[in-house]
């Protein structure tokens, strides 16, 4: 009996030590989530339901209600609607170009060719450039006296306005999307490498051509990555902020007035803190709704025979 009690106490002691170490390792991440995610979210929700004036030290929070949300759908509705239109158009068109283009690039990079490994590295390197730094770089390249326009003038053509006019901003964004395909291509490539080669060998024995192998093997087996990148691409596109430097340098063009840029402008420039928080929560609910709809329609995703 004493031996069993000693064994039980030893097991509890080891379990406590193991759990204690696990919690200790998780502590930095837990504190980060609480301090930089949970608390700011709760604070922004409170601020969105009141009038927050930090300059008023005696009564910074007052007038609780839904006035900020009413403002979104009344006085500022046209501006908010335009920001969401610009954001959704960017998400659908530019996000679609990046999504489909990176998949096609990954198909090309998945070939067993000599030197393909070096080409994969070279193609991926531009994706390492931070988004804001890349936007500033492209702004310099596509400026009125930038590299592209110098070439156009050199061959006797007129300079292209790029970001200088609203009519040419969106085509410019579509063009720049082609140069950012490397990041997603690596993830597509990793998924394609996990497709069992025996499936392709069996298809070849059955007389299937390359298109049939793609439609019936590659595409279904990569649907988990399609589903994952579809969600992350939509979320990141709706939260696009990397063009803010160009938005300010080019005189705040309406074609770059994404919803996150509007939120930032309301908060940092106009000092409408409570209204900016309300816009943030509106964007949060839009993203949550779209994500829920995608999950509801995810029966086409193939996870294996156990699905």
N, C-alpha and C positions, 0 to 999 in steps of 0.2 A: 504493500500500500504506500509506504513511504517512497519507494522507488518510483511508483507511478506518479505520485505528487511532485517529486523532484523533476521527473521528465516533463510533466505538464508545465511547471513553472519555468523550466529551461526553454520550452517551446514558446511560451508567452513572451519571455524575455527576448528571444531571438526575433519573434514576430514584431514586437514593439521596436526593436533596434532597426529592423529592416524598414518598417513603416516610417519611423522617425527619419531615417536617411532619405527615403523617397520624398517625404514631405519637405525636407531640408533642400533637396535638389530642385524641387518644384517651386520653392519659395520665391526666387527672383522673378520667374514668369508670372506667378500668381500676383505678386505685388505690382508687376508691370501692367497686367490686365486690369487690376482694380484701380490703380492710380492713373493710367493713361487711356483707359477705355470705359470702364464701368462708371466711375465718378464723373468724368466729362459728359457721358451720355445722360446721366440723371440730372446733372446741373443744366445741360442744354434744354432738357425737357421742361424743367422748372422755369428757366428763363423764357422759353417760348410761350409760356402761359401767363406771362406778366410783362410789365414794363421795367426793364433793367437799366438803371442809370448809375454806373459805377462812380461817377463824379459826385453824386449825392451820397455822402458817407453816412448821413443819419438815416436815410430811408432809400437805399439803392433799389429795393424790390417793392413794387406797388402795383395796384390795379390788376389783380388776378382775373383772368378770363381768356376768351378765345379771340381777342381783338387782332392779334398778329395773323392768325389763320384766316380771319375774315378779310384782312387786308390783302392776302394773297389772291383771293377769289373775287375781289371787288376792284379797288383802286389800282392795284399793281398786277391785275390778272393778265393784261396784254403783254407786259414785260416778262412775267414768269412763263407764260405760254410760249413766247418767242424763244426763251432760253431752253425750255424743254424741247421745242421743235428742233433747234440747232443741235442739241445734245442727242436726241433720238436719231436724227438724220446722220449725224456723225457715227453713232453706234451701229446703225443698219448698214450704211454704205462703206465707210472706212473700216469699221469692224469686220464687215463681211469680206472685204478685200484681204485684210490681214488674215482672217480665219481660213478662207479657201486657199489663198495664195501660199500660206505657210504649209498647208497640207500637201499641195502640189509640189512645193519645194522639197518637203520631206520624202515624197515618193521618188524624186530624182536622187536625193542623197542616200536613199536606201539601196542603191545599186552596188553590186560588187565590181567596182572598177579600180584600176590602179590610180593611187593618189587621191582617192575620194575622201580619206580621213583628213588630209590637209585642207581640202576644199571645204569640208564641214567646219573646221576651225575658223578659216578665213571668213566664211559666210556668217558665223555666229558672232564674231568680234564686234561688229557695229551694235549689237544688242546690249553690249556691256556699257555703252555710253548712257549716262543718266538722262531721263526724259527731258528735263528742263534744260540741261546743257545741250542736248541734241537739238531742241527747239531754237536755242540761241544760235547754235552753229548753222542750222538751216536758214535762219533769218539773215545771217550775214551772207550766206551763199546766194540766197534769192533776193537780196536787197536790190535797190534801183541800180547801184553800181557794183553789184555782187558778181561772183564768178560766172554764173549762168548768163547773166545779161551782158557781161563783157564778151563772152563767146558769141552771143546773138548779134551784138553790135559789130563784132569783128567779121562776121560773115555777111554783113549788110542788112540785117533784120532789125526790127524795132525791139526795144527791151520789153520783156514780159512783166506785167505789174505784180504778179504773185500775190503778196499780202497787201499791196497798196490799194486795191479796189475790192469791194465786197463780192463782185461777180467772179473774181478769179481766186478767192481764198479757198473755197471748197474744192475746186479741181486741184489746187496745190496740196491740200491735205490728202487727197486721194493719191497723188503722185508720191508724197512722202511715205505713205503707208507701205509702198513697195519695198522701201529700204529698211523696214523694221520687221521682216518676216523670220529672221533667224532665231528669235527667242522661242516662239511657238514651234518652230520646225524641229528643234531639239527634242521637245516633248512628244511630238508626233513620231519622230524617229525612234525614240525609246519604246513607244507602244508598238510600232511596226516590228521592231526587233524581237518582241515577245510573241509574235505570231508563229506557231509551230511550223517549221519547214515541211514537215510530213504532209500538211494539208496541201501545200503547193505541189508536192511531188505526186500526191494522189490525184489532184486535179489535172496535172500534166498527163498522167497515165490514162485519165478519162477523156483526154482530147480537148481540154479547156484552153482557150486562148488567154492572152494577157488581160483583156477587158473583163472576161468572165471571172478570172481569178480575183481581179480587183473588186468586182461587184459582189461576189459571193464569199470571198475569204477576207481580203484586206479591209474592206469597208465595214463589214459586221464586226470583225475582231477588234477594230479600233473605235467602236462606238463609246466605250467608257471614257476614252480620252476626248472624244468629240463632245460628250456630255459635260465633262469637267471644264474644258476650255470654253465651251459655249457660255457657261455660267460665269466663269472668271472674266471672260472677255466683255460680257455685257456689263458686269459690275464695274470693271475698270474703265470702260468707255463712258458709262454714265457719270463716273467720278473724274473724268478727264480734267486735268488742271495744268498739264505741261505746256499749254500754249499761252499761259498767262503773261510771260515776258513779251511775246509777240503782240498780245492784246493791248498791253500798255505802250509798247514801243511804236505801234502802228496807229495810235490814236483811238483805241477801244472800238474796233470794228464790230458791227452787230453779228457778223458771221462767225465770230469767235467768242460770242457771249454765252458760253456753256453755263449750265446751272450752277456748277461748283464755283466758277469764276464770279457769277452773280452773288453767290453766298459770301465769297471772300470780299468782294467789293462792298457789300452791305455791311459786313462786320468790320473790316479794317479801314476802309475809306470813309464811308458814310456814318460809321459808329452806330448803326441800327442793330445793336446786339441781339435783342429779343426777336426781331424780325428775321435776322439771319439764322437764328436757332430754329425758328418755325420752318423756314425754307429747308434747313438741313433735315428736319424730321419728315417733311413732305417727301424729300428725295429718298430718305430711308424707307418709307412705306411703299414708294414706287418700286424700289429695288427689291424689297421683300415680296411684293405682289408678283413681280415678274419671275423671281426665283421660285416662288411657290407654284406658279403656272408651269414652269419648265419641269419641275419635279413631278407634277401631276401628269405630265405628258411624256414621261421618260420610259414608257414600256418598250420602246424600240431599242433601248440600251441592252447589249448582250454582255452578261457578267459570267457566263459559263453554263455548264450543264445543270448546276444546282439552282439556277435562277428560276 
